[in-house]
């Protein structure tokens, strides 16, 4: 068994810009913590794997395609592989748990 504390993992991230850190990787999935400060842009591009976000801390808006939704602690979001998405209008620093399935980058063209 492995255990992790999101608050400890988040301390590894740059507090001034969007940043992430992977902390678990197995073939079927990978887990990361992702932090975006209030007012900062979310630079991510669509991923080649399905993705789940769990909002640990913060508030803002999540856009996926033409849909948008206000997010807050406890919100869970699912994004299919290849779909354009990003966090916008971040009013409180975001801390997110991110799950990729399969592991991030494993479906990318080599």
Rosetta silent file (secondary structure, phi, psi, omega in degrees, C-alpha in Angstrom):
SEQUENCE: XXXXXXXXXXXXXXXXXXXXXXXXXXXXXXXXXXXXXXXXXXXXXXXXXXXXXXXXXXXXXXXXXXXXXXXXXXXXXXXXXXXXXXXXXXXXXXXXXXXXXXXXXXXXXX
SCORE:     score description
SCORE:     0.000 S_00000001
   1 L     0.000  143.936  173.289    0.000    0.000    0.000 S_00000001
   2 L  -123.175  144.074  176.899    1.082    3.555   -0.687 S_00000001
   3 L  -129.310  152.927 -176.800   -0.381    6.658    0.926 S_00000001
   4 L  -142.316  150.345  174.403   -0.110   10.310    0.024 S_00000001
   5 L  -115.180  117.070 -178.043   -1.103   13.656    1.542 S_00000001
   6 H   -57.081  -39.607 -178.694   -2.294   16.195   -1.028 S_00000001
   7 H   -62.383  -37.660  177.401   -1.197   19.104    1.171 S_00000001
   8 H   -69.709  -41.627  179.862    2.380   17.731    1.256 S_00000001
   9 H   -63.962  -39.681 -178.035    2.405   17.074   -2.490 S_00000001
  10 H   -64.952  -26.368  179.260    1.124   20.586   -3.256 S_00000001
  11 L   -65.939  -18.862  178.773    4.078   22.122   -1.390 S_00000001
  12 L   -77.052  -12.438 -171.557    6.366   20.832   -4.176 S_00000001
  13 L   -93.263  152.551  177.526    4.668   23.035   -6.772 S_00000001
  14 L   -67.254  119.711 -178.033    5.538   26.550   -7.931 S_00000001
  15 L   -76.736   -6.107 -174.724    3.081   28.899   -6.177 S_00000001
  16 L   -99.671   -9.875 -178.728    3.409   31.612   -8.854 S_00000001
  17 L  -152.783  167.603  177.491    2.202   29.723  -11.951 S_00000001
  18 L   -61.310  129.708  179.390    0.279   26.648  -13.064 S_00000001
  19 E  -153.841  154.591 -179.818    2.341   23.580  -12.214 S_00000001
  20 E  -139.861  160.250  177.728    1.856   19.871  -11.655 S_00000001
  21 E  -144.672  121.730  175.534    3.714   16.933  -10.168 S_00000001
  22 E   -75.747  137.636  179.506    3.041   13.278  -10.837 S_00000001
  23 E  -126.760   -5.539  175.389    3.245   11.156   -7.686 S_00000001
  24 E  -151.326  134.907  178.412    2.023    7.731   -8.809 S_00000001
  25 E  -143.179  123.610  169.027    2.360    5.850  -12.089 S_00000001
  26 E  -133.245  164.706 -176.410    1.257    2.340  -13.010 S_00000001
  27 L   -55.503  -36.490 -174.713    0.346    1.177  -16.531 S_00000001
  28 L   -80.104  -19.026 -178.073   -3.401    1.588  -16.010 S_00000001
  29 E  -165.983  164.917  170.477   -3.292    5.118  -14.529 S_00000001
  30 E  -139.897  151.813  179.927   -1.215    7.961  -13.187 S_00000001
  31 E  -123.636  140.068  178.994   -1.978   10.505  -10.477 S_00000001
  32 E  -137.816  159.595  167.223   -0.808   14.088  -10.219 S_00000001
  33 E  -108.935  136.920 -175.699   -1.439   17.130   -8.129 S_00000001
  34 E  -128.666  131.769 -178.789   -2.060   20.288  -10.192 S_00000001
  35 E  -125.704  134.884  175.699   -2.008   23.829   -8.822 S_00000001
  36 E  -133.179  117.812  178.579   -3.145   27.039  -10.534 S_00000001
  37 L   -66.990  153.577  176.163   -2.898   30.361   -8.667 S_00000001
  38 L   -53.541  133.839  177.825   -5.853   32.760   -8.732 S_00000001
  39 L    81.572  -10.533 -178.587   -5.790   34.819  -11.921 S_00000001
  40 L   -82.194  150.980  176.570   -3.163   32.635  -13.637 S_00000001
  41 L   -77.471  153.330  174.326   -3.793   31.046  -17.051 S_00000001
  42 L  -100.725  107.207 -172.802   -4.197   27.280  -17.455 S_00000001
  43 L   -85.307    3.413 -172.149   -1.795   26.371  -20.290 S_00000001
  44 L   -65.879  155.185  176.944   -2.781   22.731  -20.744 S_00000001
  45 L  -114.470  164.312  178.214   -3.614   21.144  -24.082 S_00000001
  46 L   -55.810  145.110 -178.845   -5.903   18.158  -24.745 S_00000001
  47 L  -102.389  160.397 -179.726   -4.479   14.878  -23.464 S_00000001
  48 L   -88.075   -0.055  179.255   -4.322   11.496  -25.158 S_00000001
  49 L  -123.679  155.803  172.226   -5.807    9.765  -22.101 S_00000001
  50 E   -63.353  154.058 -172.498   -9.099   10.072  -20.232 S_00000001
  51 E  -143.984  140.935  174.404   -8.803   12.358  -17.237 S_00000001
  52 E  -124.003  134.207  174.379  -10.547   12.959  -13.908 S_00000001
  53 E  -113.868  138.664  170.322  -10.073   16.092  -11.796 S_00000001
  54 E  -121.410  122.541 -178.830  -11.036   16.369   -8.133 S_00000001
  55 E   -81.726  111.198  178.821  -11.056   19.931   -6.781 S_00000001
  56 E   -83.375  -42.436 -175.988   -9.326   19.862   -3.406 S_00000001
  57 E  -150.406  148.130  172.669   -9.176   23.626   -2.902 S_00000001
  58 E   105.574  175.033 -179.437  -10.130   26.789   -4.768 S_00000001
  59 E  -144.957  151.693  178.592  -12.816   28.199   -7.048 S_00000001
  60 E   173.496 -155.175  179.417  -13.132   29.074  -10.699 S_00000001
  61 E  -128.466  139.612  176.156  -14.746   27.903  -13.917 S_00000001
  62 E  -110.863  129.989  178.639  -13.993   24.778  -15.913 S_00000001
  63 E  -114.517  130.680  175.318  -14.514   24.857  -19.684 S_00000001
  64 E  -135.059  112.975 -173.176  -14.767   21.694  -21.782 S_00000001
  65 L    61.865 -125.414  179.306  -15.656   22.251  -25.414 S_00000001
  66 L   -97.381   -1.375 -179.642  -18.530   24.756  -25.352 S_00000001
  67 E   -91.245  148.366  172.288  -19.668   23.814  -21.841 S_00000001
  68 E  -140.715  153.301 -177.085  -18.574   25.573  -18.678 S_00000001
  69 E  -147.838  136.988  172.689  -19.216   24.924  -15.027 S_00000001
  70 E   -68.154  139.653 -179.725  -18.412   26.722  -11.780 S_00000001
  71 E  -123.917  153.994 -179.071  -16.101   24.583   -9.628 S_00000001
  72 L  -155.822  172.671  178.130  -15.383   24.469   -5.905 S_00000001
  73 L   -53.256  132.405 -178.852  -13.902   22.028   -3.385 S_00000001
  74 L    99.408  -14.908  178.793  -15.500   18.626   -3.889 S_00000001
  75 L   -69.328  136.489  175.555  -16.256   19.051   -7.597 S_00000001
  76 E  -118.751  130.946 -177.837  -15.311   16.018   -9.730 S_00000001
  77 E  -124.522  138.270  174.160  -14.839   16.453  -13.488 S_00000001
  78 E  -116.401  132.958  178.422  -14.363   13.821  -16.206 S_00000001
  79 E  -128.957  124.464  177.515  -12.810   14.722  -19.568 S_00000001
  80 L   -70.578  151.923  177.941  -12.512   12.248  -22.426 S_00000001
  81 L   -52.905  138.839  174.969   -9.192   11.929  -24.218 S_00000001
  82 L    84.181   -5.482 -177.785   -8.639   14.535  -26.931 S_00000001
  83 L   -86.839  131.704  176.786  -11.243   17.046  -25.701 S_00000001
  84 L   -65.829  132.171 -179.905  -10.151   20.685  -25.389 S_00000001
  85 E  -159.567  158.241  175.861  -10.512   21.858  -21.781 S_00000001
  86 E  -172.094  162.154  174.964   -9.098   24.298  -19.229 S_00000001
  87 E   -93.099  136.430 -176.872   -9.675   26.092  -15.981 S_00000001
  88 E  -134.845  167.305  175.118  -10.648   29.762  -16.311 S_00000001
  89 E    43.655   53.858 -178.010  -11.619   32.746  -14.138 S_00000001
  90 E   -79.351  114.704 -176.185   -9.810   31.309  -11.142 S_00000001
  91 E   -99.889  -21.008  175.070  -10.792   33.405   -8.132 S_00000001
  92 E  -134.732  136.603 -179.348   -9.159   31.269   -5.403 S_00000001
  93 E   -43.062  129.782  179.253   -5.939   29.259   -5.848 S_00000001
  94 E   -94.191  138.245  168.297   -6.820   25.822   -7.232 S_00000001
  95 E  -127.740  123.067 -172.836   -5.375   22.559   -5.948 S_00000001
  96 E  -127.485  142.228  167.842   -6.514   19.550   -7.953 S_00000001
  97 E   -94.490  129.660 -176.979   -6.019   15.807   -7.834 S_00000001
  98 E  -121.123  129.545  177.077   -5.671   14.546  -11.411 S_00000001
  99 E  -117.291  125.201  173.498   -6.116   10.934  -12.536 S_00000001
 100 E  -107.012  137.506  176.803   -5.120    9.856  -16.050 S_00000001
 101 E  -139.709  122.040   -8.874   -6.247    6.481  -17.395 S_00000001
 102 L   -64.766 -172.558 -175.516   -4.222    4.864  -18.754 S_00000001
 103 L   -51.926  143.328 -177.460   -1.101    6.595  -17.392 S_00000001
 104 L   -51.721  130.156  176.176   -0.441   10.085  -18.805 S_00000001
 105 L    85.959   -6.785 -176.480    1.325   10.037  -22.152 S_00000001
 106 L   -72.630  -19.845  177.864    0.989    6.296  -22.792 S_00000001
 107 L   -98.547   -2.457 -178.635   -1.305    6.826  -25.792 S_00000001
 108 L   -66.242  145.046  177.196    0.772    9.649  -27.280 S_00000001
 109 L   -63.198  138.284 -178.721    2.273    9.027  -30.713 S_00000001
 110 L  -104.714    0.000    0.000    5.889    8.024  -30.455 S_00000001
